Amino acid sequence: MGLVAGDLGPARARERFLHGGPVPEGVRGPILDSWQRSRSLGLSPDGCELPYRQDIDLDGRLVRAAGPVLDRLQARFAGRNMNVCLADGHGAVLQRRFGEASLVRRLAAIQSVPGFVFAEQFAGTNGIGLALAERQLINVYGAEHFAERSQANACAAIPVRDPLSGRIEGVLCFGYPPADADADLNTVISRAAGAIEQRLLTQSSLRERALLQAYLDARGRAAAGAATDNGEPAGTGLDWRDELMLKERAADLIASGQRAAVEVTLPGGRRITLLSRPVTSPSGVAGFVIEAVLPGPHAHLAVLTDVGTPPGGPAAEARPLTPPPPGHGAGAAPGRPVATAGAPSTAGSTGPAPGAAAGPVVLIGEPGVGSYAVAARRRLELLSEASTRIGTALDVSRTARELAEMAVPRLADYVTIDLPEAVLRGEEPTDLRTGLHRTVVHGIHSDHPFYPAGEPVALLPTTPQIRCLTNRQPVLEADLTAATDWIAQDAPHARHILGHGIHSLIAVPLLARGIALGIASFYRAQDPAPFGDDDRSLAQELATRAAICIDNARRFTREHTMVLALQHSLLPQRFPEQSAVEVAHRYLPAASGVGGDWFDVIPLSGTRVALVVGDVVGHGLHAAATMGRLRTAARNFAELDLPPDEVLTQLDKLVARLDRDEGTEDPAADSPGIIGASCLYAIYDPTSQMCVTARSGHPPPALVHPDGTVSIPDLPAGPPLGLGGLPFETAAFPLPEGSQLVLYTDGLLADRHRDVDMSLDRLRRALSHPARSPEDTCEEVVRTVVPPHPDDDIALLVARTRALDRRRIATWDLPADPSLVSGIRAAVTRQLAAWGLEEAVFITELLLSELVTNAVRYGTAPLQVRLLHDRNLICEVSDASSTAPHLRHAASTDEGGRGLFLVAQLAQAWGTRYTPGGKVIWAECALEAPGGKGAAERFFDDIPAL
């Protein structure tokens, strides 16, 4: 029951607050909020003067309902120092009971005489005022009171609501010394308030029974024969579904408060007319009874000769009525009034119109009570509709907007939603009191007076929005003109809002799975009635449903961002330097999530380059991880200088093995395996300007010729990866310099709104422009071919070919004669001098001597030497054998075996690739910039000095 934790007592905490010092965190939120409101209202702890009202209703329905309950409480607390009071909805005390009779003489007038108003704006923090402000059970102990005169008291207070309307009718309050605090008091006061509310409901039932009796008396029937039990239409051949529909329309008629006839078409095509007749009980209770006029062989709708206009209800519109043919209804649309003609009736008329057919009673009640039933049904309809309209997409901002659109105008006239930037990014928020952004502003008018969407919002701790976050409960400000904490946030802006007629506010925290995600604020302007507790409950229910959807969208955004980051890390960040092609690329994730599309550009020996595009079926983390595996494997197979069909064969085996391995895991894990994968692998050689390709279940590339014509090469399709057992075929075609090879995944052509042929036509038109850079080609394809919201992710790779100048290629054929090696060295020296590469002569001679000697000794004729002057100097020696040399460590006693070791040390890279006619052993030498050390010099740098 203490106020704060630690050694700081309640009085010290209150004193520190009043002097402007920091308040301990242990002060209860409702108490601190009330202190701040009291201070903002300009109240003084020593001068809280309470107004006295003489016009209180001492014999109203609340007093009559609470009388026996107050008497029972007085008996329960007999002999105890207990002050029980009942206040109205404005905080004015109506009744008091004392456990000890002598208290009435010892207490001050404000604590013993009815009529004083204890609302918070007058008395500061106290039980009655705080129960009205917080609209829930409240306990205030000793120094938690704002006024000095109440420091020695404790109290418990709880609102008393009308069970039909949900409106707070009054407050029940217990006052007692703090030493007499008892844990059972909250239970007692809650049950007592419930008993009063039950008696209020009973009063409404008695009024309805009086209306029914008055109607029966007016009809001249006996109560037993007037209607069936509970007013059900009996003997009519209607099932329970028909009766529900009739009662629903009858409730609307009662709520409308006017005399009318409405034709209702039932699901089976049967038409029944509901008549609304005014009725008044002997005690003066005015209501309406709804009769059902059942169709018969000669039945027709009787014309009402008079229409009553009950107090507070709108007058019915006068309309002429032509009786329909026998056996038919009135011919109006279902649910519309079909007969409201005549002059006003005399007051108190309760009988049926002359000539009206007698029908069973469907419903009877007061217009006010009927409006509660209609409002409750509309709330249920709103919640039911919200379950289908909120959360249609896994997008945080869109879900927040759907909440606002759902609430306007059926609950509120304006809605603002503030979310932290972390939630929009998919992260979990830390401190919602800072970093809020106005995400949604939606209302009945576009010229709203609120802070615009997209702007940061800084709110004071005392505002209703931050208070609802702190307490994790919705905050209702019924009258914004008196909401000083809300006005204190920005007084000029608050006056601007009030100037637009906005007068009531509900601030609701967006809570999901124990996490506060933001704030939804509901404002009312057009309806002059302020928000009530039912509105607050409805707003909380809507916000709770939306918060779950927002949290789902946030989690999806986080996972989508993580998978997207993973995929981007697995895709090429930049391409290695090479001279064969100029490339540009794009990757576009699908609207539903990240997929497994990938691409790569891999430099190969002999200035060649491999272009690869692949696709893993599916979306999400598994597809991205599988894509990473395949791309890594493709690079490794490419390093072996395998032809395209063999690369696809190895990938096919890998996919089948991965699928088997994942399929043999624990069945409970429900591993999806690799559903399918495709790949297109192309090798372009700038020395011959030829392209060799193979594909496995992948779309063929598009070829843009230098003149701008576009063609789709006819390539063998090949099976998708992972099927196994089927061979892959290669196809070769020339690629003149300046041609563009466009590789893509099937997501580029897949669109629900057009077929593949139409997409291919668009792609041809987008590509048919000569002399355009690959980057511009990518931009044009994305702009004209990519669907607005692609269902599948898209990888696009555009390569414009280059050719290696023939003057930079030197070739020598030589017989298998070791004596001719010196002649090759001399020819190479002359060629390097012609290229201006004199500094590379020494190392090139060493490399070629070893490679040619190795080919002459172990290879098969014919032999050929080729030099390629590209970014680096490439030496190639080819022969007709298929045996590859192996690097090994020679023993100290071996006479040979050191040639390849020397090659590996002097060359930047070396290797072997197989051709249809044999093999090629190649070595690549780096061409150093002027002033740099060559490989031969670096080779001898680590020799120790003498």
N, C-alpha and C positions, 0 to 999 in steps of 0.2 A: 504493500500500500504506500510505500515511500515515494517521494517525488523524484529524487535523483539518486544515482549510485554514489558510493563513497561517503565522505564525512560531511559534505555540503548539504545542509538541511533545506527544507522547503522555503522557510522564511528568508534565508540567505540568498537562495536562488532568485526569489521574487525581488528582493531588494536590489540584487545585481542587475536584473532586467530593468527595473524602474530607473536606475541610474545610468542606463545605457551601456553597461558592461557586457562581456560575453556570457551567454547562457549555457550552463552545462548540457551536454548531450543527453543526459538522462531525463530531462524534462519531457513529459509526455507531449506528443505532437498536438493533439487537440487543445491542450491547455496553453501551450506556447502560441498556437495560432490565435486563440481567443485573447491572450494578453496583447498580442500585436494588433489585433483588430480594435481592442478597447483603447489602446494608446492612440491608434490612428484616428479614432472617433473623437479624440480630445477629452476622454474621461479622466477624472482624477480619482485616485484611490480614496481620498478623504471626502470627495464631494459627489458621489454617485446618487443624485436625488431621483427617486422613483416617482413617475406620474401616477395619479390616482384616477380611476375611471368609475363613474357612477352609472354608466349605461350598460353594464355587463348584464348578460342574460342569465339570471339565477334560476330560471325554470326551463332552460332549453333542453334539447334532446341529449346533449352531452351530460348535463347535470342529472337528468332523469336516468340515463343509463348507468352513471357512475355512483349514484346514491347508495344502493345496497352494497356495492363493492367497498366504498369508503367506510360504511358502517362496519363491515366485516374486518377491515384493516384496523379500525379503532379498537375493536374487541381484541384483536390479536396482539396489539401493542399496549394493551391496558397496563397501567403502572410504569410504563417505560417513557423515557424522555424522547419521544418521537413526535415529529410534526409532519402530518400527511396533508398534502394540498393538491388541488386540481386546478390547473390553469387552462385558459382557452388557447387557440392557435396563435394569438398575439402575445402571449405571456402574461395576461391579466389573470390574477387568482380568482377562481370562482367559489371554491369550497375549501374548508380546512377542517381537519380532525386532529385531536391530540390524544396521545396515549395516556397522559396524565392531565387531568382537568385543570390543575393549578397552573399549567403552562400558559394558558390564555391570559392570566393576570400578570405573569412575570415577563412575558415577551413584549417587545416593542410592537407598535401598531402595524408596521410593515410586515411583521412576521406572524401576525395573528388576525388581521382584518382582511377580508376579501376586497378586491378592487385594485390593489397595487400591481403595477406592470413590471415584471422581472425580465423583459426582453434584453438581449445583450447590449443593444445600443443605449440602454439606460442604466443597467445594473452592472455592466462589465461581465467578467467571467463568473457565472453562477450556474446552478444545476438546470433551472428552467430555461434560461437563455441559451446555454450551450446545447441542451437537448434539441431545441428548435433549430440552432445553427448546424449542428452535426447530424440531426435527424436520426439519432440512434440513442441507445442506452448510454448514460454518462454518469461518471462518479467524479466528484470534486471534493478534495480533502483540504481542510484548514487553509494554509497559506496559498493554496492554488487559487482561491477566490481573489478577484481583483480588488474588491472594496475592502477597506479596513474593517468595517463593522462585521464582516462575515468570516474573519480569520479564525474564530473559535468554533466554527461549524463545519460539518461534513454533510454531503447530500448525495442522493442517487435520484436520477430523473430519466424518464423514458417517454417518447412521444406516444400518443394514442391516435390511431388512424381509423378513418371510416373504411370498413372492409370492402365496400363497393367501389368507392372512388379512389381509395388509397391516399386521400388528402389527410394531412395532420389536423385533427379536430381539437387537440389539446395536449397537455403534458401532465403526467402523474409524477409527483416528487415526494421523496422522503427526506426530511431534515433531522439531524441527530448530532450529538457530540462526537468528535473523532474517536474518543475512547470507546464508544459503543458500536464501532464498526463491526459488522458481521458479514461473513462470506455468503450467508444465505439471503441477505437483503436483495441482491440482484435477482435471485430466483423468485423471491416473493413479489417484487415490483413488476417483473416481467409477466408473471401469471396474473397479477391484478390488472395490468393493462390489457392482457388478452381477454380477461373476463369482461371488461368494459367494452372492448371492440365486439365481442360476441353479442352483447346486449344491444349494441348499435345495429348489428345485422338483424337481430330479432325484431327490432322496431320496424325495419324495412319490410320484413316478412309480414308483420301484423298489418302494415299499411296496404300491402298487396292483397292480403286476405280480405281486408275491409272493402277494397275496390271490387274484388270478385263478388262479394256478398251484395254490394250495391248494384252491380250489374245483374245478378240473378233476381234480386227483388224487382228491378225495373222490368225484366222480361216476364215476370210473373211465374217463374218456375220454382220448383223445389230444388234445394241445393243438391240432393242426391241425383236428380234426373237432369240437371242442367248440363253437365259435362262429365266426361270420364275422369278418372283419377288423374291428378296432376295436369288437368286441362288438355289431355291428349285427344286428338280427333279419332274417335272409335267408330267402328262399323263403316269405314269409308273406303276400305280396300287399299289403303296406303301402307307401304312398308316403312321401315325405320329410316331409310334414306330420304324418302319423300318428306317424312315428318321433319327431319333435320333441315331440309331446304326451306320448308314452310316456316319453321321457327326462326331461321336465320333472317328471312324477309320480314317476319313479324317483328323481330327485334329492331330492324331498321325503321319500320313504321312507328313503333313506340318512341324510338329516339327522335324521329322527325317532329313529333308533337303536333301533328295535324291530322284532320279527318280526311280519309281518302279510301280509294279502292284500287288494288293493285292485282294485275293478272300475272300468275306464275305458271310457267310451262315446266312440267316435271320431266325427268329423263325419258319416261315412256311415251311422251307426247301428250299426256293428259294435262288439261288446263284447269286451274283452280284459282278462284278470285278470293283475295284477302280483303276484308272490310275492317277499317280502323274506326272505332266508335269511341267518343269521349264518355267517361263515367266519373262520377263524383261520389265519394263515400259520405255518410252522415256527418263525419267529423271534419269534412272539408278537404279531404285528400283528393286531388284531381289526377286522373290517369286515363289510359286508353286500353280498350279491350279489342283484340284482333280475332275476327270470326273467319271461318273458311266457308265460302259458298261453293258447294259441290255441283258439278254439271248433272243435269237430268234430261229426260226426253223433251221437256218443254221449258227447261230452265233458261232464264235470261237474267242479265245483270240489272238489278234494280238501281234506278237513279237516285242518288242521295239528294234530298230536298233541302238540306241545310248543312252548313259546314261550320264547325266551331273553331275558334282560334284561341288556343289555350294561352295563358300568360307566358310570355317569353318565347313563344313559338311563332314562326313566320306564317303569314296568311297564305292559304292555298291559292294557286292560280285558277281563275274561273275558266272552264272549258266546256263547250257544248258536247253532248253525248248522244249518238244515235244508237238505239238498241240493236244488237247484232241479230242475225237470223237465228231461229231456234236451233239449239244443239251446238252453237258455236260460242266462242269467247268474244270479248270485246274487240279483238283485232289489233290491240296495241302491242307494242314490243314488250317482251317479258320484263317485269320489274318496273314498268312505268305506270303512274297513276292513270286510271281509265275513267274515273268519274269524280270530279270535284266541282260540281256546279250548284248554284243556288245562293240564297241569302244567308247571312249569319244567323246561327241558331240562338235561341234564348239561353241565357245562362242557366246552367244546371241541368240541361237536357241530357238524359241518359238513355232513353229508349231508342229502339231501332227506327230507321226511316220507314214510313208507310210502304207496304208492299214488298219489303226486303225479305228474301228467303232466309229462313232460320238456318244457321250453320253451327258446327261445333266450334268451341273456343280453342284457339291455338295458343294464345299468350295474352297475359294481362300484366300491366305495370305502369309505373310513372315514367314520363319522358326522360327525366334526369337519370333514373336508374337504367333505363334502356340505353341511354347514351354511353353509360359505363360499360354495358355489355358489348355494344358495338365497338367502342374503343378497344376493349380487351381483345375482341376478335381481330380487329385490324392490327393490333400489336403482334398477335400470333401469325397473321398473314405476312407481316413485314419480316418477322424472324424466319418464317419458312422460306420466303423468297430470298432472304439474305444468304441462306445456306447454299443457294445455287448461283447467286450473282457475285458473291465475294470470293475471291481466290480462284478466278478462272485461269489465271496465268501465274507462273512462278516468277513474278516480278514485284519487287517491294513497292515501288512507286505506283504501279498500276493497281495493286491490291489496295493501297491506301486510298487511291481515287475511287475505287469501287465502293469502299466504305462510305465515303462522302456522298457519292451519287445515290447510294441506297438510303441514306438518312434524309436527303433533301428531296422534296419538301415534306415528306410524311412524318418526320420527327422534328426536324429543325429547318430553319430557313437558311442558315449558313453553317458550314463546317470547316474548321481548319485542322490540319494534322501536322504535327511537328515531330520529326524523326532526327536522330543524330546521324552525322555523316558515316559513322562506323556501321550502322545498320544498313544504309544504302550500299555500302561496299561489301556487305555480307558478313561483317565481323560482329562480335558480341560487344554491346556497349559497356562502358565502364561507369562514367558519371553522367547521368542524363541531365543534371542541372546545368551543365555547360555543353557547348557544342551542338545545340539544337539547330535544325534547319527547317524552315517552313517548306514542307513538301507538297501540300495540297491546300488550296483555297477553293471552295466550291459553294455556290449559293444560288438563290432564286434570281439574282441580278448579277450581271458581270461587273458592274461598277461598285464593287464591294469596298468597305472602308478598312480592310485588314492589311497587315503587312503582306507584301506580295510573295508568291511562291518562289523558291530558290534562294531566298535571302536567309542569312543567319538570324536567329532569334535569341536574345538574351533576356531572361525572365528573372524577376526578383524572387527570393525564397518565399515571400508572403503571398504571391499570386496564387489563384486557385489551381493553375496548371502545375506549379511546383509542389503545392500542398498535396495534390492528388498523387503525385509521384512519391512524395515522402511517406504518406500514409498508405499508399497503394489501394486507395478507395476513391470512388468518384466524389467530386465536390459539386454541390448544387448552389449556385448563386441565383436565387429566385428574382431578386431585384438588383440589377447592376448599378442603378443610381445610388444605392446604399452600400455597394461593395467597395469599401474604401481601399482594401488591399489591391483589388483589381485596378482601381483608378490610379493608385500610387505608382503603378508600373510606368505609365506615360499619360499624364493628365490631359494634355491637348489631344492626344490620339484617342483616349477614352471618350472625351467629349465628341470627337468626330464620329465614333462608333454609335454613341447614344443618339447623335443627331440623325442617324439613319433609321431610327426607330427600334434598334436592337435593345432589348431590356432584360433578357434572362440568359443564363449560361449554365451548361453542365460540362465540367472538365473531367475526362475519364482517362486513366492510365491504360496503355496498351500492354497488357501482361500476358505472357505465354511461357509456360513451363518454368515459372518462377523468375523470369527475366522481364524487366521493364524495357520496352522497345521504343516508347514514345508517348505522345499525348494527343488525344482527340478532343477538340473543343466544339460543342454544339451550341449554337446561338438561335434565339427565337426573336422574331420581329413582327410578323404579320398578326399572329394570334395574340390578342392582348393578355390572355391568361398566362401567368408565369409557368415555367417548368415545375412539375411535381415529382413526387417520389416514384410514381409509375414510369414517368419519362426518364428519370435517372436510371431505374432498373433496366428499361429498354435500351438506353444508350450503353449501359455497362454490358448487357448481353451482346449487342451488336459489336462493341469494341472488343469483347473477348473473342468472339468468332473471327473477327478480322485480324486480331493479334496472332491467333494460331496460324492463319494463312500468311500473314506477314513474316512470322518466324520461319514457316516452311520456305517461303521465298528467300528469306535471308540465308537459311542453311543451303538452299540450292545455289544461291549466288556465290556463297563461300566455296562450296564444292566445285561449282563451275569455274570459278576463278583459279582454284588450285589445279584442276585438271588442265585448264587452258595454260597456266604457267608451266605445268609439267610438259605439255605438248610443245609449247614454244621452246622449252629447254632441250627437247629431243629433236626439234627441227633445226636445220642449219641456221646458225646465227649470221654467218657470212661465208661466202664461197671462197675456196682457195684460188690463188692466182693461176691463171692459165690463158693461153692465147687462142684456143680453138674456137670458142664461142663467146658472145656477149649475152648475158642472161639477166632476166628479171623474173620475179615470182610474186605470187600472192597466196595467202591462206585465209580462208573465210570460214569461221565456225558455223555450225548449223544453229538455227533458232532454238532447237530443242536441247542443244548441248554439244560438247566437243566430241569429235569423232576420231577416226584413225587414219585420215589422209596424210600422206607424207611425200616428200620429194628430196632429191639430192643431186648435186653436181660433183663428180669424182674425177679428178685428173688421172690419166693413165699414162703408161710409158709411150714413148714415140710421139709426144705432143697430142695424143688422142684424149678424148674426154667421154665419160659415161654420164648420161642423163637418165634419171630414174624417177618414176612417179608410182606410188602405190596407194592402196586403200584397204583398210581393215573394216569389215562390216561391224556395225554397232556404234554405240556412243558411250562416253564416260571414261572412267579411270582405266578399266580393263582394255578398252580399245586403244587408248593412248599408250599404255605400257606395251601392248603387243606391237604397236607401230614402232616404238623405240627399239624393240628387239629386232624387227625385220630390217629397219634402216641400218642398225649396227652390223647385222649379218650381211646385208648387201654390200656395205663398204668393205668388209673383210673379204668377201668373195671377189669383189672388184680388184682388190690388191693382188689377188692371185692371177690377174690378167686372163680370167676365163671369158670365153665368148658369151653373148647374151643368153643363148639357150641353156648353157651349162649353169650360168648364174641362177636362172629361174628353176632349174632342176634342183639345185642345192637349197634354194628357198622353199621349194615345194616339200622337200624332205624335212626341212626345219619346221615348217608349219604343221605337218602331219605329226612330227614327234612332240611338239609342244601341245598339240590338241590331245594326243594320247596321254601325255604326262598329266595334264590338268584334268582329264576325264577320269583318271584312276585315283584321284584324291578322295577325301572323305565325302560320301554322297550328301551328308547333311550340310556340307559347305555350299552346295548348289552353285558350283563354279560354272560360269557360262561357256567356258572353252572358247576356241576360236571358231566363230560361226563361218567365216569365209574371208578370203583376202585375194586381192588382185595386184598385178604389177606390170609395168611397161618399162623395159630396159633397152636403151639405145646407146650405141657407141659411134661417135663421129670422129673420122680421121681427117685432119686438115691437110695432110700431105696428098691424099688421093681424092678428097672431097666426097667420100662415100660414107653412108650411114647404114649400120647393121642393127636391126631391131628384133626383138621378140617380146611377146606379150602373153600374159596368163589371165584370161577373163577380164581384160581391161579394155576400155575404149581406145581405138587407134588414134594416133596423133593427127594433127592438122599440119599440112605443109603449105607454107606461103612462099611462092616463088619470087624471085627478084622483081618481076614485072607486076606483082600484086595478085596474080591468080592463086586461088586456094584449091587444094585437092586433099582428099583423104586417102592415104596409101592403103592398098588392099593387103593387109598383113594377116598371116595365119592367127586365128583367135587364141588357141591354146586353152586348156582347162584352168579354172581358178586354182590358186595355191592350196595345197593340203589334200587334194584328191589322190595323188600318187598314181604311178603305173602308166601314165600317159606322157609321150614325148612332147617337147616344145620345138617349134620350128622357127628359123630365122629368116629374115627377108632383108635384102640389101637394095638400096636405091641411091642415086647421086643427089648430093645437096650442093648446088653451086654456091659460090661465095655470095653472101647477102641474103640467102634464104633464111626463113624462120621456121623452126620446128616448135610446134605448140603442143605441149603435153598437159593433160588435165585429168581430173577424176570425174566419175559419173555424176557427182553432185552439180556440176556445171550445166548439165543437160536435163537433169531431173526437175520437173515442175508439175505440180498437180493441175495447173491451168493450161498446159500446152504439152503436145506430144514431143517425142525425141526429134522427129524430122523438122518440126518447126524450130526447135532449139538449135539444131544443126544449121539451119538456114540463117538464123540470127548470128551464129558464130562465124559462118562464112562471110556475111556482110561486114561483121566487125573486123575481120582479119584482112579483108581485100583492100589494103592500102599499101602501096610500095614505099620503100625507103622510110619506114617508120621504125623508131627505136623500140626495143623490147619493153621498156618501161611504159611508153605510150600505148603499146599494144595491150599490155595488162590493164591499163586504165580504161581503155575502150571496151574490152571484154567485160570487165566488172560492171561498167556503166550500162551496157546494152544487153548482155546475155544473162548475168546472174539474177535469179529471182529476188524479189524484195525481201522475202523471209524464207531463205532456203531451208528445206527439210533435211538436207544432208550437207556435211561440210564439203568445202571445195579447195582443192589444191591446183594451182595453175603455174606452169613453168614455161617460159618463152625463151628460146635460144636462137640468136642470129649467128649464122656461121661465118667463120673467117677461113681463109686459105693460107697455108704457109708458102711464102714466095719460093718458086723453083730455084732461084739463085741461092737460097739458104739450105739446099739439099744437095749433098754430094754422095755418089754411089760408085763403088769399085767392085767388079767381079774378079775373083782370083782363084787359081787352082790350088789344090791341097799340096803346096810345096813350101816347106819351111824356109827355103832360101829366098822366097819372094817377100818375106815379112819386111825386110829393110826397104824394099821398094814401096810398100804401102805406107811405111812411116814417112818416107820422103814426100809422097803424094799428099798425105794428110798435112804435113808441114806447109807445103805450098798452098793448100786450100785455106788453112787457118790464117796464113799471112794475107791471103786475098780478102778474107773476112775481117782483117784487122785484129786478130786474136793471138798475137805473137806470145803474150804472156801465158796462154793456155797450151803452148806447144809441148812443153816438157811433160806435163801430167798426161796430156792426151797420148803422146807417144808411149808412155809407160802403160797406160790402160790398153791401148790397141795392141801393143806387143803381147801382153798377157792374153787378151781375148782372142786374137788371131792365132797365136801359138796353140792355145787350148782347142780352138776349132780345128786347126790343121791336124793336131795330134789325135783328138778323140771324135771329131765330127765326120760328116759325110758330105762329099761334094754334091751340088755346087756350093761354094762359099761366097758370101757377099759382105762387104763393109759399107755402112751408111753413116754419114755425119749429118745431124740436124742442128741448125743454128736457130734456136728459139730464145726464150728467156734464159735457158741454160744450154750448154753444149751437150748433145746426146750422141753417144757412140754406140752403134749397133753392129753385131756380127751375127749373121744367120748361116745356118747349114741345114742339111736335109735329114739329120738324125733327130730322134726324139728323147735322147738321154740328156738329162739336165745335170750340170755341175753342182757340187755341194761344197760349201765352205767348211774347212776343217782346220784343226791345229796340227801343224807338221811337227814331228819329233825332231830333236836336235841332230839325229843321225840321218834323217831323210834328205834325199837330194832334191826332191820336188815337193809339190803340194802347197807352196806359198803364194802362188799366182793370184788366186781368188781372194786370199787374205789381203794382199796388196791392193787389189781392186776395191775391196770393201773399205779400206782405209783412205784411199785417195778419192773415191767417188762420193758424191752427195747421196746417191741412191743407185742400186743396181738390182738386176733380177733377170728372170727368164719368162718368156711368154711363148706359147705354142701356136703354130700356124698350121694350115692344112698341108703345107709342104715341109714342115720340120719345126725348128725352134729359132728363137732370136734371143741372144744374150746381149743385154744392154747395160750401159752405165751412164749416169748423168753427172756432169761436172758443173759446179756453180761458176758463173762468170763474175768475178769480183769487180767492185767499183774501183776506179783509179785510186791508187794509194793504199789499197787493202792488200792483205796477204793472200796468196793462193793456197790451194790445198797442199801442194808439195812442200811449201815453206812451213805450214802448220804441222805437217807430218813429222818434221824434224825439230820442232820447238822444244819438246820435252826431253831432249838428250842432255844429260847433266854435263856441266862444264868440268874441265880438268882441274 
